[in-house]
Amino acid sequence: MTAPRGLLVAAPRSGSGKTTVTLGLQRALARRGHAVRGVKNGPDYIDPAFHAAATGAPSVNLDTFAMADATMAAIAARALDGAEIVIAEGSMGLFDGVRGETGRTGASADLAALFGWPVVLVLDVSGHAQSAAAVALGCARLDPRITIAGVVLNQVASPRHRRLVEDGLARIGMPVLGALARDAGLVLPERHLGLVQAHETADLEARLDALAETVAASVDLDAVLAAAAPTRGLADAEDRAALPPPGQRIALGRDAAFSFVYPHHLAAWRAAGAEIVPFSPLADEPPPADCDVCWLPGGYPELHAGRLAAATRFQAGVRAFARTKPVHGECGGYMTLGRALTDADGVAHPMLGLLPVETSFAKRRFNLGYRVATLLRDGPLGRAGTRLVGHEFHYASIVARDEAREAAFADMVDAEGTDLGAAGHRVGAVSGTFFHAIARR
């Protein structure tokens, strides 16, 4: 394949406007007729869906901590085939990741260095002016592996404010690719857990078009295109899946309660010849009986606990399926496979009762971070001893569980190797965990 040119949009810290600029660039360039693809650094279910809406093509996650270089190359080669320009989006601050060897920290800088993408740095200049140049200079000099192509200023208060900021940046020779004024209308809405999904955003197409028009009027798109560099490493791609398909026909829970599935898994499973058969638990649909495995992904079951508790066909279908075939639940799916789920109002709803765990969203405990899991028994994610890299992101807490090791799913450590003990559950053919698998290690 011809390697597309690419850029990575990043910032010194979270909340600077990376997503706004990324989506605006993606949509604006797509409207110009360019074949645009999105990429998201690190674990994130939300942003790739917005990228897909902005570009009209699927987006993927790439993660230098969780994935081997050959795995990332394979995912990128599949996702970027036919692309002309890649607008990738960083996570957190440009250099924020876990402690580890250079290039394997999960930081956005690692991804930019690996694929040779210059960085467009989004600077939130609210609260300072010429001092913004010191921040940009630090980002440009901290890591010699990457190149800062230029900056896009965000939250500019006035023409005078912009002139002052540009004066400082001129002193360090940093190109200014554009500037966005303060405008609350450019902010995408937030809701439950601070996460709003693309399909839940009212008037999404109109919002994306408005972003594109603002960015096209405020950013030099020709300069952005000129700054992009050819994507490196795609020739190193191997025909491999980050996570092999768990079955030939996969019954996949798919609706507003269960929506968190990484695009690279679905693409790789289909490429391997697997068939994905979606069904809706909220519509009281059972998993198709002719499938080989049932997969209940993460999502927001706590928002729909009453409907799930009343979905008798869904519940009976999963229980019947589990008598002879594997069922696996990730995060929200794990909660649904348990005995009970307490919602934010403190109301306990009976769930499937296939795993010995009870969870509560009323008793919140924030869990976030990379995890490395070692499977304790054979199952749809691999044989006993298989190591998987993934992450947790949830507020729900476990209020009752079977602590017996023989009922556990995996041994878990964090990114620095700290032992977190046994996690999740496995009973018969049913397994579940709060852990979202990204790739095998």
MIFIVO-489723 format. One record per residue (C-alpha): residue number from 1; residue in one letter; x, y, z. Coordinates in pm, 1 decimal, always signed. Example, Ala and Ser with C-alpha at 12.3 -4.5 7.8 and 13.67 -1.06 7.14 Angstrom:
2
  seq  type         X         Y         Z
    1     A   +1230.0    -450.0    +780.0
    2     S   +1367.0    -106.0    +714.0
END
This chain:
441
  seq  type         X         Y         Z
    1     M      +0.0      +0.0      +0.0
    2     T    +104.6    +362.0     -51.6
    3     A    +172.7    +508.3    +291.1
    4     P     -59.3    +801.8    +364.8
    5     R     +78.0   +1121.8    +509.8
    6     G      -9.6   +1190.8    +870.1
    7     L      -9.5   +1424.8   +1169.1
    8     L     -82.3   +1378.1   +1537.3
    9     V    -287.0   +1641.8   +1720.3
   10     A    -166.6   +1668.8   +2080.0
   11     A    -148.4   +1915.6   +2367.2
   12     P     +59.6   +1980.5   +2679.4
   13     R    -232.7   +1868.6   +2900.3
   14     S    -585.0   +1732.4   +2892.1
   15     G    -869.1   +1975.7   +2833.5
   16     S    -678.2   +2191.7   +2585.6
   17     G    -909.2   +2126.9   +2289.9
   18     K    -743.8   +1830.9   +2112.5
   19     T   -1073.7   +1666.2   +2021.3
   20     T   -1223.7   +1990.9   +1893.8
   21     V    -925.9   +2059.1   +1667.6
   22     T    -896.8   +1695.4   +1558.0
   23     L   -1260.9   +1665.3   +1455.2
   24     G   -1259.5   +2005.7   +1290.3
   25     L    -952.6   +1916.9   +1083.4
   26     Q   -1085.9   +1574.6    +992.9
   27     R   -1421.2   +1706.7    +878.4
   28     A   -1279.2   +2010.9    +700.8
   29     L   -1029.1   +1804.0    +502.9
   30     A   -1291.7   +1541.2    +420.2
   31     R   -1519.9   +1815.6    +289.4
   32     R   -1235.3   +1923.6     +62.9
   33     G   -1242.0   +1577.6     -91.1
   34     H    -945.3   +1421.7     +85.7
   35     A    -959.8   +1057.1    +198.7
   36     V    -912.1   +1114.7    +571.9
   37     R    -861.6    +854.9    +844.4
   38     G    -862.2    +900.4   +1219.7
   39     V    -644.2    +727.1   +1478.1
   40     K    -669.2    +752.7   +1856.2
   41     N    -371.8    +705.6   +2084.3
   42     G    -430.2    +470.3   +2373.8
   43     P    -741.9    +313.1   +2525.0
   44     D   -1054.2    +508.8   +2434.8
   45     Y   -1393.5    +394.4   +2304.4
   46     I   -1548.9    +738.2   +2253.9
   47     D   -1318.9    +938.5   +2027.5
   48     P   -1283.0    +681.6   +1744.8
   49     A   -1659.5    +685.6   +1695.2
   50     F   -1649.1   +1063.8   +1654.1
   51     H   -1355.8   +1028.5   +1412.7
   52     A   -1560.5    +784.9   +1204.7
   53     A   -1851.6   +1028.4   +1194.8
   54     A   -1622.0   +1317.2   +1097.4
   55     T   -1433.9   +1133.4    +822.0
   56     G   -1690.8    +880.3    +699.6
   57     A   -1440.0    +598.8    +757.2
   58     P   -1357.4    +376.7   +1056.9
   59     S   -1100.1    +493.2   +1311.3
   60     V    -877.7    +274.0   +1529.5
   61     N    -685.3    +280.0   +1855.9
   62     L    -307.0    +233.8   +1857.5
   63     D    -126.3    +183.6   +2187.8
   64     T    +250.0    +159.9   +2234.4
   65     F    +217.9      +9.6   +2583.1
   66     A     -43.9    -253.7   +2508.7
   67     M     +53.0    -348.4   +2151.7
   68     A    +368.5    -479.8   +1989.1
   69     D    +503.1    -273.5   +1700.0
   70     A    +407.6    -543.6   +1448.1
   71     T     +52.9    -550.7   +1588.9
   72     M     +21.0    -173.7   +1555.5
   73     A    +158.4    -189.3   +1201.5
   74     A     -97.7    -456.8   +1110.5
   75     I    -385.9    -257.7   +1257.9
   76     A    -269.7     +62.6   +1090.5
   77     A    -211.9    -103.1    +752.5
   78     R    -564.8    -244.3    +754.7
   79     A    -728.8     +77.4    +877.8
   80     L    -533.2    +323.7    +664.1
   81     D    -560.6    +139.9    +333.7
   82     G    -684.9    +388.3     +75.8
   83     A    -624.2    +690.2    +300.1
   84     E    -461.7   +1009.4    +177.5
   85     I    -416.8   +1186.8    +510.6
   86     V    -419.0   +1063.3    +870.8
   87     I    -526.7   +1300.1   +1148.0
   88     A    -443.3   +1115.1   +1469.8
   89     E    -551.4   +1232.3   +1814.0
   90     G    -333.1   +1212.4   +2122.0
   91     S    -440.8   +1133.5   +2475.7
   92     M    -384.7   +1339.4   +2791.4
   93     G     -65.0   +1545.4   +2760.0
   94     L    +178.6   +1478.6   +2475.5
   95     F    +430.4   +1299.6   +2699.0
   96     D    +190.5   +1149.9   +2954.2
   97     G    +208.5    +772.0   +2986.3
   98     V    +323.4    +502.5   +3222.2
   99     R    +677.8    +465.5   +3350.0
  100     G    +866.9    +237.0   +3117.0
  101     E   +1126.1    +207.2   +2845.8
  102     T   +1135.5    +474.5   +2578.7
  103     G    +881.5    +407.9   +2310.0
  104     R    +668.5    +172.5   +2520.8
  105     T    +493.4    +410.7   +2761.1
  106     G    +161.8    +455.3   +2581.0
  107     A    +227.1    +830.3   +2550.5
  108     S    +119.5   +1016.3   +2239.8
  109     A    +482.1   +1109.8   +2174.0
  110     D    +568.5    +741.2   +2139.2
  111     L    +303.6    +695.5   +1870.9
  112     A    +417.2   +1004.9   +1679.7
  113     A    +777.4    +881.4   +1690.4
  114     L    +689.0    +528.4   +1581.4
  115     F    +488.9    +628.3   +1274.4
  116     G    +686.2    +942.5   +1191.1
  117     W    +391.6   +1179.5   +1235.6
  118     P    +475.5   +1545.3   +1308.5
  119     V    +278.9   +1694.3   +1596.8
  120     V     +25.8   +1975.6   +1575.4
  121     L     +30.7   +2116.4   +1928.4
  122     V    -294.8   +2263.4   +2060.0
  123     L    -220.0   +2538.0   +2311.1
  124     D    -493.7   +2660.3   +2543.3
  125     V    -373.0   +3016.3   +2589.6
  126     S    -639.8   +3128.2   +2834.9
  127     G    -466.6   +3287.7   +3130.8
  128     H    -134.0   +3364.0   +2962.4
  129     A     +15.8   +3521.6   +2651.9
  130     Q    +389.3   +3527.9   +2565.2
  131     S    +449.7   +3258.6   +2827.5
  132     A    +273.4   +3010.7   +2598.2
  133     A    +595.9   +3007.6   +2398.4
  134     A    +780.4   +2856.7   +2694.5
  135     V    +533.1   +2567.9   +2700.5
  136     A    +567.3   +2513.6   +2326.1
  137     L    +947.3   +2531.3   +2349.0
  138     G    +953.1   +2271.0   +2624.3
  139     C    +736.1   +2035.7   +2417.0
  140     A    +960.5   +2087.0   +2113.9
  141     R   +1282.6   +2012.1   +2302.8
  142     L   +1188.8   +1743.8   +2554.8
  143     D   +1189.3   +1451.0   +2312.9
  144     P   +1425.3   +1459.7   +2010.9
  145     R   +1233.4   +1172.6   +1845.3
  146     I    +941.3   +1399.0   +1754.3
  147     T    +887.9   +1717.0   +1555.5
  148     I    +641.2   +1990.6   +1646.3
  149     A    +509.6   +2107.3   +1309.8
  150     G    +334.6   +2407.3   +1458.2
  151     V     +70.2   +2515.7   +1704.4
  152     V    -300.2   +2586.5   +1695.7
  153     L    -400.0   +2839.8   +1958.2
  154     N    -722.3   +2778.7   +2146.9
  155     Q    -929.7   +2999.9   +2374.5
  156     V    -794.1   +3322.8   +2225.1
  157     A    -966.8   +3613.8   +2398.5
  158     S    -912.3   +3895.2   +2147.4
  159     P    -698.9   +4006.6   +1850.3
  160     R    -462.2   +4176.7   +2096.2
  161     H    -430.0   +3854.7   +2297.7
  162     R    -344.9   +3665.5   +1979.2
  163     R     -76.9   +3917.7   +1883.9
  164     L     +86.8   +3886.0   +2226.1
  165     V     +88.9   +3504.1   +2206.9
  166     E    +225.5   +3508.4   +1852.0
  167     D    +498.2   +3750.7   +1957.9
  168     G    +630.0   +3495.5   +2206.2
  169     L    +606.8   +3209.4   +1957.9
  170     A    +791.1   +3411.4   +1692.6
  171     R   +1085.6   +3443.8   +1933.3
  172     I   +1129.1   +3064.5   +1931.9
  173     G   +1052.8   +3021.8   +1561.9
  174     M    +736.0   +2820.0   +1621.2
  175     P    +482.9   +2833.9   +1334.3
  176     V    +126.7   +2929.3   +1425.4
  177     L    -106.5   +2722.7   +1207.7
  178     G    -423.7   +2885.5   +1334.7
  179     A    -615.6   +3030.0   +1627.4
  180     L    -958.5   +2954.0   +1769.9
  181     A   -1149.2   +3215.6   +1967.9
  182     R   -1334.7   +3141.0   +2287.6
  183     D   -1662.5   +2981.3   +2185.9
  184     A   -1858.6   +2748.0   +2413.6
  185     G   -2054.5   +2633.7   +2108.7
  186     L   -1750.2   +2439.2   +1991.6
  187     V   -1754.7   +2214.3   +2299.8
  188     L   -1909.0   +1871.3   +2255.8
  189     P   -2166.1   +1780.2   +2523.5
  190     E   -2080.0   +1562.0   +2820.2
  191     R   -2299.0   +1344.5   +3037.3
  192     H   -2281.3   +1014.3   +3225.0
  193     L   -1920.3    +958.0   +3346.3
  194     G   -1819.7   +1260.2   +3140.4
  195     L   -1854.3   +1047.0   +2826.3
  196     V   -2102.0   +1110.6   +2549.0
  197     Q   -2107.1    +869.4   +2258.0
  198     A   -2122.9    +977.2   +1896.5
  199     H   -2461.4    +816.6   +1831.7
  200     E   -2607.3    +998.9   +2134.3
  201     T   -2501.2   +1346.7   +2022.7
  202     A   -2795.7   +1546.4   +1896.4
  203     D   -2745.9   +1699.3   +1551.1
  204     L   -2401.9   +1540.6   +1523.3
  205     E   -2364.0   +1608.7   +1152.8
  206     A   -2454.5   +1975.2   +1200.2
  207     R   -2211.6   +2003.1   +1492.1
  208     L   -1930.5   +1848.5   +1288.8
  209     D   -2001.9   +2075.3    +993.4
  210     A   -1994.9   +2378.4   +1225.3
  211     L   -1660.9   +2262.3   +1366.3
  212     A   -1525.9   +2215.7   +1015.0
  213     E   -1635.0   +2561.9    +907.3
  214     T   -1479.5   +2722.3   +1214.3
  215     V   -1152.3   +2534.0   +1173.0
  216     A   -1138.0   +2603.0    +799.0
  217     A   -1180.7   +2974.1    +870.8
  218     S    -932.5   +2978.1   +1159.1
  219     V    -659.8   +2730.6   +1063.5
  220     D    -437.2   +2724.8    +754.3
  221     L    -543.1   +2388.9    +611.3
  222     D    -285.4   +2406.2    +333.3
  223     A     -10.2   +2450.5    +591.4
  224     V    -146.7   +2157.3    +791.8
  225     L    -140.8   +1933.4    +483.7
  226     A    +209.0   +2048.8    +395.4
  227     A    +333.2   +1965.0    +745.6
  228     A    +215.1   +1602.8    +728.5
  229     A    +478.0   +1333.0    +675.6
  230     P    +457.2    +983.5    +523.4
  231     T    +348.0    +715.7    +770.4
  232     R    +637.9    +489.1    +860.1
  233     G    +640.4    +120.7    +943.6
  234     L    +341.0      -6.6    +748.4
  235     A    +565.7    -237.6    +548.5
  236     D    +646.2    -416.3    +876.4
  237     A    +285.5    -526.4    +921.1
  238     E    +220.1    -894.3    +987.2
  239     D    -109.1   -1070.4    +928.3
  240     R    -196.0   -1101.0   +1295.1
  241     A    -478.9   -1004.3   +1526.4
  242     A    -427.9    -822.3   +1855.5
  243     L    -686.4   -1063.1   +1997.0
  244     P    -778.6   -1369.6   +1787.1
  245     P   -1152.4   -1420.7   +1728.0
  246     P   -1316.2   -1601.4   +2021.4
  247     G   -1529.1   -1807.8   +1780.4
  248     Q   -1632.9   -1848.3   +1418.6
  249     R   -1976.7   -1689.5   +1474.4
  250     I   -1974.6   -1429.7   +1750.3
  251     A   -2302.3   -1316.1   +1907.2
  252     L   -2222.6    -957.4   +2005.3
  253     G   -2441.2    -755.0   +2241.4
  254     R   -2480.1    -422.4   +2066.5
  255     D   -2703.0    -133.0   +2176.6
  256     A   -2703.1    +171.2   +2406.2
  257     A   -2618.6     -47.6   +2707.5
  258     F   -2338.2    -243.9   +2536.9
  259     S   -2133.5     -45.5   +2289.7
  260     F   -1767.0     -50.3   +2392.6
  261     V   -1587.1    -274.5   +2143.7
  262     Y   -1252.2    -177.4   +1998.8
  263     P   -1270.3    -133.1   +1619.0
  264     H    -939.5    -314.3   +1570.7
  265     H   -1087.9    -628.9   +1726.6
  266     L   -1391.9    -631.0   +1499.4
  267     A   -1182.2    -561.3   +1188.7
  268     A    -931.1    -833.6   +1273.1
  269     W   -1200.6   -1088.4   +1357.1
  270     R   -1372.0   -1027.3   +1025.3
  271     A   -1039.0   -1041.4    +841.7
  272     A    -977.3   -1380.7   +1005.0
  273     G   -1307.7   -1507.8    +864.1
  274     A   -1523.6   -1474.4   +1175.3
  275     E   -1882.9   -1355.9   +1146.1
  276     I   -2013.0   -1101.6   +1396.8
  277     V   -2384.6   -1131.6   +1467.8
  278     P   -2518.2    -836.6   +1671.8
  279     F   -2817.0    -861.6   +1901.9
  280     S   -2981.4    -610.8   +2136.4
  281     P   -3032.9    -701.3   +2503.3
  282     L   -3235.4    -380.2   +2550.5
  283     A   -3472.2    -496.6   +2275.7
  284     D   -3503.7    -824.7   +2470.9
  285     E   -3323.7   -1020.0   +2200.7
  286     P   -3143.8   -1342.6   +2295.6
  287     P   -2804.3   -1430.4   +2148.5
  288     P   -2856.7   -1632.7   +1828.6
  289     A   -2838.7   -1998.0   +1922.5
  290     D   -2635.6   -2089.8   +1612.9
  291     C   -2339.4   -1876.1   +1724.2
  292     D   -2026.1   -2023.9   +1881.6
  293     V   -1966.7   -1764.0   +2152.4
  294     C   -2159.0   -1478.5   +2316.0
  295     W   -1973.7   -1154.3   +2391.1
  296     L   -2127.3    -885.8   +2614.4
  297     P   -1905.1    -577.4   +2587.6
  298     G   -1878.7    -277.8   +2814.5
  299     G   -2115.8     +13.0   +2808.6
  300     Y   -2378.2    +163.4   +3036.5
  301     P   -2592.7    -118.4   +3179.8
  302     E   -2633.6     +83.1   +3501.2
  303     L   -2843.2    +335.1   +3305.8
  304     H   -3071.4     +58.2   +3179.1
  305     A   -3067.6    -186.4   +3470.7
  306     G   -3446.0    -192.1   +3503.3
  307     R   -3497.4    -277.1   +3137.2
  308     L   -3229.0    -545.3   +3147.4
  309     A   -3384.1    -699.6   +3457.6
  310     A   -3718.6    -715.2   +3274.5
  311     A   -3571.9    -852.9   +2950.4
  312     T   -3683.8   -1211.3   +3005.3
  313     R   -3610.8   -1340.6   +2653.5
  314     F   -3259.6   -1197.4   +2668.0
  315     Q   -3193.6   -1346.4   +3010.4
  316     A   -3334.7   -1688.5   +2925.3
  317     G   -3143.9   -1690.6   +2596.8
  318     V   -2807.4   -1614.3   +2757.9
  319     R   -2863.1   -1874.8   +3030.2
  320     A   -2950.8   -2138.2   +2768.3
  321     F   -2652.2   -2038.7   +2555.3
  322     A   -2418.5   -2064.4   +2855.8
  323     R   -2515.4   -2424.9   +2921.0
  324     T   -2315.5   -2541.5   +2619.0
  325     K   -2115.3   -2247.8   +2479.5
  326     P   -1884.1   -1974.3   +2610.5
  327     V   -2019.9   -1639.8   +2729.1
  328     H   -1781.8   -1356.4   +2814.7
  329     G   -1856.1   -1014.0   +2961.3
  330     E   -1627.6    -709.8   +2975.6
  331     C   -1695.7    -440.5   +3237.3
  332     G   -2065.9    -363.2   +3179.2
  333     G   -2110.5    -713.3   +3041.3
  334     Y   -1947.4    -852.3   +3355.4
  335     M   -2188.2    -653.9   +3573.4
  336     T   -2482.5    -790.6   +3375.2
  337     L   -2363.1   -1150.2   +3412.7
  338     G   -2353.4   -1106.3   +3790.8
  339     R   -2627.6   -1157.4   +4045.3
  340     A   -2737.8    -796.8   +4092.6
  341     L   -2662.1    -442.1   +3978.0
  342     T   -2746.7    -143.3   +4197.4
  343     D   -2810.2    +175.1   +4001.3
  344     A   -2718.3    +532.7   +4098.0
  345     D   -3043.3    +571.3   +4291.5
  346     G   -2957.9    +276.0   +4512.5
  347     V   -3211.7     +40.3   +4355.3
  348     A   -3083.7    -317.4   +4318.8
  349     H   -3186.2    -497.9   +4000.2
  350     P   -3148.5    -873.6   +3952.8
  351     M   -2915.9    -963.6   +3668.6
  352     L   -2836.5   -1294.8   +3499.0
  353     G   -2685.5   -1463.0   +3804.2
  354     L   -2428.8   -1655.0   +3599.7
  355     L   -2129.6   -1516.0   +3791.4
  356     P   -2093.0   -1484.0   +4171.6
  357     V   -2062.1   -1105.7   +4188.9
  358     E   -2283.0    -807.6   +4278.6
  359     T   -2195.6    -456.9   +4165.0
  360     S   -2311.6    -109.3   +4255.0
  361     F   -2305.3    +223.9   +4079.5
  362     A   -2443.0    +390.6   +4391.8
  363     K   -2118.7    +311.1   +4575.6
  364     R   -1872.7    +463.8   +4334.9
  365     R   -1503.4    +392.6   +4323.8
  366     F   -1298.5    +524.0   +4033.4
  367     N   -1079.1    +261.9   +3866.4
  368     L    -852.8    +366.1   +3581.0
  369     G    -533.2    +229.9   +3432.9
  370     Y    -355.6     -29.5   +3227.1
  371     R    -376.6    -390.2   +3338.5
  372     V    -184.3    -703.8   +3242.5
  373     A    -392.0   -1018.6   +3294.3
  374     T    -272.8   -1377.7   +3306.9
  375     L    -560.0   -1614.0   +3234.8
  376     L    -613.1   -1881.9   +3498.0
  377     R    -808.9   -2121.8   +3275.5
  378     D    -879.1   -2189.9   +2910.8
  379     G   -1154.2   -1974.0   +2760.9
  380     P   -1258.2   -1762.9   +2462.2
  381     L    -975.0   -1513.8   +2524.0
  382     G    -706.8   -1782.0   +2520.3
  383     R    -559.8   -2075.6   +2703.2
  384     A    -452.8   -2072.4   +3067.7
  385     G    -131.3   -1874.4   +3105.6
  386     T    -208.8   -1636.9   +2816.5
  387     R    -113.1   -1277.9   +2897.9
  388     L    -344.0    -999.8   +2786.9
  389     V    -283.8    -626.1   +2806.9
  390     G    -579.7    -396.4   +2854.1
  391     H    -725.9    -137.3   +3084.2
  392     E    -997.6     -58.1   +3334.2
  393     F   -1219.6    +248.7   +3337.9
  394     H   -1520.7    +227.4   +3564.4
  395     Y   -1686.1    +381.8   +3867.5
  396     A   -1892.2     +79.3   +3967.7
  397     S   -1775.2    -110.4   +4272.5
  398     I   -1805.6    -473.0   +4377.2
  399     V   -2024.5    -506.0   +4686.0
  400     A   -2028.9    -887.0   +4707.3
  401     R   -1827.2   -1156.6   +4537.5
  402     D   -1694.5   -1510.4   +4558.5
  403     E   -1332.4   -1471.0   +4665.7
  404     A   -1233.2   -1831.3   +4586.7
  405     R    -937.6   -1851.3   +4352.3
  406     E   -1094.0   -2138.1   +4160.3
  407     A   -1372.9   -1898.6   +4056.8
  408     A   -1134.8   -1620.2   +3942.6
  409     F   -1081.2   -1518.5   +3579.4
  410     A    -719.8   -1396.2   +3581.8
  411     D    -428.0   -1275.6   +3790.6
  412     M    -386.1    -902.5   +3741.8
  413     V     -98.5    -654.5   +3769.0
  414     D     -85.1    -286.1   +3680.9
  415     A    +144.7    -118.0   +3428.5
  416     E    +435.2    -113.3   +3673.7
  417     G    +392.6    -477.3   +3770.2
  418     T    +221.3    -417.4   +4103.9
  419     D     +22.5    -726.5   +4200.2
  420     L    -350.6    -652.3   +4207.9
  421     G    -450.6   -1009.5   +4289.1
  422     A    -706.3   -1228.3   +4118.6
  423     A    -980.4   -1049.3   +3927.0
  424     G   -1305.3   -1130.9   +3751.5
  425     H   -1484.9   -1464.3   +3757.9
  426     R   -1512.0   -1782.7   +3558.9
  427     V   -1789.0   -2036.1   +3626.7
  428     G   -1830.3   -2316.9   +3375.4
  429     A   -1836.7   -2162.8   +3028.8
  430     V   -1913.4   -1812.5   +3160.5
  431     S   -1640.1   -1557.6   +3228.4
  432     G   -1627.8   -1189.0   +3302.1
  433     T   -1407.7    -908.4   +3427.4
  434     F   -1390.6    -529.2   +3452.2
  435     F   -1078.9    -557.7   +3233.6
  436     H   -1104.6    -452.2   +2866.6
  437     A    -862.3    -658.2   +2656.1
  438     I    -656.9    -460.4   +2400.2
  439     A    -400.5    -714.4   +2281.8
  440     R    -216.1   -1031.4   +2368.2
  441     R    +138.8    -999.8   +2493.2
END
